[in-house]
């Protein structure tokens, strides 16, 4: 019991000390702001008091005694104080300190014109952003032309049957993004995608000779996109940046097939048959077009994170449409195990997909003067 009381007492004392220090920092800031209103600028810029001790205002700046909002007020106050004492060089340095705390600081109608002129000399947008995303995809197959397995019999194929089922793949993506202006961004990157689709075929009906073939394709993709962020610079009722930013985007991608093969593939009716080991790869027979091009569009939203509110959690939904045939028509008939064993011959088709993903975006900043003001 005594040990508990000792720990409790120490906790209360520590809390009281922290609270007292925070209150002293608030009073020091309010005192400096009052001095600015009264025109006592040197009082603000003097870092020591009459005894030679460092003023509480500067102690709080150096030792993180201010809250984020209070530190922004304090650093902005120093910028204005140096501006109005005609020390533009030091005002520029203090503006950089301010932008280190509040990366995309927004000036208000109450700010003086001199601060607007100084602010306009600096690039305050991010140099670029790095985004990583991961998610799930669902295929949507478009058949361009159907082909029968045997010339004498029609093959009925269904890419959405119950036997095929819902095939969910996954993708991981990394992009570098560049903010252009007025909520517009461009991005380029690389994506690793695994996507599966299946087809149920009937050669002799009803159900006398049927098969199910499930294709799994692994791709490297190189997307390029442009995005519009709605309300990117919008402020809420408290004058702070809106945390939720909806966006729309469009783009294109160069797709490279790394591997494609059939899995869970079997025939029923007659003699039951499954593909033997070593004969499942479409890429082994060069049956896929190694390169393709896709276009896509999507919607999403960013949620601001962190102290500086310039990093984001993202969620998005995308539809991707492949432009060219996924199958190499010149080698369509080359895999005898697939053609005669299973009874399947590839149709000409495109692999499209719906994609849902979650991600994280980190913004990188280096506040610097614009070229024309250097």
C-alpha positions in Angstrom: 0.0 0.0 0.0 2.8 2.4 0.9 4.5 1.6 -2.4 1.3 2.4 -4.3 0.9 5.7 -2.5 4.6 6.6 -3.3 4.1 5.9 -7.0 0.8 7.9 -6.9 2.4 10.8 -5.2 5.3 10.9 -7.7 2.9 10.7 -10.6 0.8 13.6 -9.3 4.0 15.7 -8.7 5.3 15.0 -12.2 1.9 15.9 -13.7 1.8 19.1 -11.7 5.3 20.0 -12.8 4.5 19.4 -16.5 1.2 21.3 -16.3 3.0 24.3 -14.5 5.7 24.3 -17.2 3.1 24.3 -20.0 1.2 27.1 -18.4 4.4 29.2 -18.1 5.0 28.6 -21.9 1.5 29.8 -22.7 2.0 32.9 -20.6 5.4 33.6 -22.3 3.7 33.3 -25.7 0.8 35.6 -24.8 3.3 38.1 -23.4 5.3 38.1 -26.6 2.1 38.5 -28.7 1.0 41.4 -26.5 4.4 43.0 -27.0 4.1 42.7 -30.8 0.7 44.4 -30.7 2.2 47.2 -28.6 5.1 47.6 -31.1 7.8 46.4 -28.6 9.6 44.3 -31.2 13.0 44.4 -29.5 11.4 42.9 -26.4 10.4 39.8 -28.5 13.8 39.5 -30.2 15.9 39.8 -27.0 16.6 36.2 -26.0 17.7 37.0 -22.5 16.2 39.0 -19.7 17.8 41.7 -17.5 19.6 39.1 -15.4 21.1 37.4 -18.5 18.9 34.3 -18.2 17.3 32.9 -21.3 13.7 34.0 -21.6 11.0 31.5 -21.1 9.7 32.1 -24.6 12.9 30.8 -26.2 13.3 28.0 -23.6 9.9 26.7 -24.7 10.8 26.9 -28.4 14.1 25.0 -27.8 12.6 22.3 -25.4 9.3 21.6 -27.2 7.4 23.3 -24.4 4.7 24.5 -26.8 1.9 22.5 -28.3 2.0 22.3 -32.2 -0.5 25.2 -32.5 1.4 27.3 -30.0 4.8 26.6 -31.7 3.3 27.7 -35.1 2.1 31.0 -33.4 5.5 31.5 -31.8 7.6 31.0 -34.9 5.2 33.1 -37.1 5.5 35.9 -34.5 9.3 35.8 -34.9 9.1 36.0 -38.7 6.9 39.1 -38.4 9.1 40.7 -35.7 12.2 40.4 -37.8 10.3 41.6 -40.9 9.2 44.8 -39.1 12.8 45.4 -37.8 14.0 45.3 -41.4 16.0 42.1 -40.9 14.8 40.2 -43.9 17.6 37.7 -43.9 16.7 36.5 -40.4 13.0 36.7 -41.3 13.7 34.2 -44.1 15.5 31.9 -41.7 12.6 32.0 -39.2 10.1 31.4 -42.0 12.0 28.2 -42.9 11.8 27.2 -39.2 8.0 27.8 -39.4 7.7 25.7 -42.5 9.6 22.9 -40.8 6.9 22.8 -38.2 3.9 23.5 -40.5 4.9 22.2 -43.9 2.1 23.8 -45.9 1.3 26.8 -43.6 -1.6 28.8 -44.8 -1.6 32.6 -44.4 -4.7 34.3 -43.2 -6.4 37.7 -44.0 -5.0 39.0 -40.7 -1.4 38.5 -41.8 0.4 41.7 -43.0 1.2 42.2 -46.7 5.0 42.1 -45.9 4.5 38.5 -44.8 2.7 37.6 -48.0 5.5 39.1 -50.0 8.1 37.1 -48.1 6.0 33.9 -48.3 5.7 34.2 -52.0 9.5 34.0 -52.4 9.5 30.4 -51.1 8.5 27.1 -52.6 6.2 25.6 -49.9 4.8 22.6 -51.9 6.4 19.2 -51.4 9.4 18.2 -53.6 7.7 14.9 -54.2 5.8 12.2 -52.3 6.4 8.5 -51.9 3.4 6.2 -51.8 3.0 2.5 -51.1 -0.2 0.6 -51.6 -1.5 -2.9 -51.3 -4.8 -4.4 -52.1 -7.0 -7.0 -53.8 -8.2 -7.4 -57.3 -11.1 -9.1 -59.0 -10.8 -10.0 -62.7 -13.3 -9.0 -65.4 -12.6 -11.0 -68.6 -13.6 -9.6 -72.1 -13.6 -12.3 -74.8 -12.5 -10.9 -78.2 -13.0 -14.1 -80.2 -13.9 -17.6 -79.1 -12.2 -20.8 -80.4 -13.4 -24.4 -80.3 -11.2 -27.1 -79.1 -12.1 -29.4 -82.0 -13.3 -28.4 -85.4 -16.2 -30.9 -85.4 -17.6 -29.8 -82.0 -18.6 -26.5 -80.5 -17.0 -25.6 -77.1 -19.3 -23.7 -74.8 -17.2 -21.6 -72.3 -18.3 -19.7 -69.2 -15.8 -17.4 -67.4 -18.3 -16.6 -64.6 -19.8 -20.0 -63.7 -20.2 -21.4 -60.2 -17.5 -24.0 -60.9 -15.0 -21.2 -61.7 -16.0 -19.2 -58.6 -14.8 -15.8 -57.5 -11.0 -15.4 -58.0 -9.4 -12.8 -55.9 -5.8 -11.7 -56.5 -3.5 -9.2 -54.9 -1.3 -6.3 -55.9 1.4 -4.2 -54.3 2.4 -0.8 -55.7 5.0 1.9 -55.1 4.9 5.3 -56.8 6.7 8.7 -56.7 4.2 11.6 -56.8 4.8 15.2 -57.8 2.4 18.0 -56.8 1.9 20.3 -59.7 -0.6 23.0 -58.8 -4.2 23.6 -57.5 -4.7 20.1 -56.3 -3.2 18.4 -59.3 -0.6 15.6 -59.0 1.2 13.3 -61.4 2.7 10.0 -60.3 4.7 7.1 -61.8 5.7 3.8 -60.3 5.9 0.1 -60.3 3.2 -2.5 -59.4 3.5 -6.3 -58.7 0.2 -8.0 -59.5 -1.1 -11.5 -59.2 -4.4 -12.1 -60.9 -6.4 -15.3 -61.5 -9.4 -16.1 -63.7 -11.1 -19.3 -64.5 -13.2 -20.8 -67.4 -15.6 -23.7 -67.4 -15.8 -25.5 -70.8 -18.3 -28.0 -72.1 -17.3 -30.0 -75.2 -20.0 -32.7 -75.1 -23.2 -31.6 -73.5 -25.0 -32.1 -71.2 -22.0 -32.5 -68.8 -20.6 -35.5 -70.6 -17.2 -33.9 -71.2 -16.5 -30.8 -69.2 -13.4 -29.1 -67.8 -12.4 -26.2 -65.5 -9.2 -24.3 -66.2 -7.9 -21.7 -63.8 -5.2 -19.3 -65.0 -2.9 -17.4 -62.6 -1.0 -14.5 -64.1 1.9 -12.7 -62.4 2.8 -9.2 -63.9 5.1 -6.3 -63.4 3.3 -3.1 -64.3 4.5 0.4 -64.7 1.7 2.9 -64.1 1.6 6.6 -64.9 -1.3 8.7 -63.7 -2.6 12.2 -63.1 -4.8 12.9 -60.0 -7.1 15.8 -59.0 -7.4 16.3 -55.2 -10.7 17.9 -54.2 -10.5 20.4 -51.4 -6.7 20.0 -51.0 -6.2 23.5 -49.6 -9.6 23.8 -48.0 -9.8 24.9 -44.4 -12.3 23.7 -41.8 -14.3 25.9 -39.4 -11.3 26.1 -37.0 -9.1 27.4 -39.9 -7.1 24.2 -40.2 -6.6 22.1 -43.3 -9.4 19.7 -44.0 -8.3 16.2 -43.0 -10.2 14.2 -45.6 -9.4 14.9 -49.2 -11.4 13.0 -51.9 -9.7 12.6 -55.3 -10.2 11.2 -58.8 -7.5 10.0 -61.2 -6.9 8.5 -64.6 -3.8 6.9 -66.1 -2.2 4.1 -68.1 0.2 1.3 -67.5 2.8 -0.8 -69.4 2.2 -4.4 -68.4 4.8 -7.2 -68.5 3.8 -10.8 -67.9 6.4 -12.5 -65.7 4.6 -15.9 -65.4 1.3 -17.4 -66.4 0.1 -20.9 -65.7 -2.9 -23.0 -65.0 -3.7 -24.2 -61.5 -6.6 -26.4 -60.2 -7.2 -27.5 -63.7 -9.1 -30.7 -64.4 -11.4 -32.5 -66.9 -14.4 -34.7 -66.1 -16.3 -37.1 -68.4 -14.5 -39.9 -70.2 -11.1 -40.5 -68.5 -10.5 -38.0 -65.7 -7.4 -36.0 -66.4 -5.3 -33.3 -64.7 -2.3 -31.5 -66.2 0.9 -33.3 -65.3 3.7 -31.4 -63.6 5.9 -29.4 -65.9 3.2 -28.7 -68.5 1.1 -26.1 -66.7 3.0 -23.0 -67.9 1.5 -20.7 -70.6 4.8 -18.8 -70.6 6.7 -22.1 -71.2 4.8 -22.3 -74.5 4.9 -18.5 -75.1 1.1 -18.5 -75.2 0.7 -15.1 -73.6 1.6 -11.7 -75.1 4.5 -10.7 -72.9 3.7 -7.0 -73.1 0.4 -5.2 -72.9 -1.0 -1.7 -72.2 -3.8 -0.9 -69.8 -5.8 2.3 -69.1 -7.5 2.9 -65.8 -9.4 5.3 -63.7 -10.5 5.5 -60.1 -11.6 7.4 -57.0 -10.1 7.5 -53.6 -9.6 9.6 -50.5 -6.6 10.8 -48.4 -6.7 11.2 -44.6 -4.1 13.5 -43.1 -1.8 12.0 -40.5 0.9 13.1 -38.1 1.9 16.3 -36.4 2.5 18.1 -39.6 -0.6 16.8 -41.3 1.2 16.3 -44.6 1.4 12.5 -44.7 -1.7 10.5 -45.7 -3.5 7.2 -45.2 -5.2 6.4 -48.6 -8.0 4.2 -49.7 -9.0 3.8 -53.4 -11.1 1.9 -55.9 -9.8 1.5 -59.5 -11.0 -0.1 -62.7 -8.3 -1.2 -65.2 -9.0 -2.0 -68.8 -6.4 -3.9 -70.9 -6.2 -2.7 -74.5 -4.7 -5.7 -76.3 -5.1 -9.4 -76.6 -3.6 -11.3 -73.6 -3.1 -14.4 -75.7 -0.4 -14.9 -78.3 -2.5 -16.2 -81.3 0.5 -17.8 -83.0 1.0 -20.4 -80.2 -2.6 -20.9 -79.3 -2.5 -24.6 -80.2 1.0 -25.5 -79.0 0.2 -27.0 -75.6 -1.0 -30.5 -76.3 -1.5 -31.4 -72.7 -3.9 -28.5 -72.3 -5.6 -29.0 -75.7 -6.0 -32.8 -75.8 -5.7 -33.7 -72.1 -8.0 -31.0 -70.7 -9.8 -30.0 -73.9 -9.1 -26.3 -73.6 -7.9 -23.9 -76.2 -7.4 -20.2 -75.4 -9.8 -17.6 -76.6 -8.6 -14.2 -77.6 -9.3 -12.0 -74.5 -8.3 -9.1 -72.4 -7.9 -9.3 -68.6 -9.5 -6.3 -66.9 -9.8 -5.8 -63.1 -11.5 -4.0 -60.3 -8.9 -3.1 -57.6 -9.4 -2.1 -54.0 -6.3 -0.9 -52.1 -5.1 0.8 -48.9 -1.9 2.8 -48.7 0.4 5.3 -47.0 1.8 8.4 -48.6 4.8 10.3 -47.2 5.6 13.9 -48.3 9.1 15.2 -48.6 9.8 18.9 -48.2 12.8 21.2 -48.5 11.6 24.8 -48.1 13.6 26.9 -50.4 13.6 30.2 -52.3 12.3 30.4 -55.8 14.9 30.8 -58.4 13.8 34.3 -59.4 14.4 35.5 -55.8 17.8 33.9 -55.2 
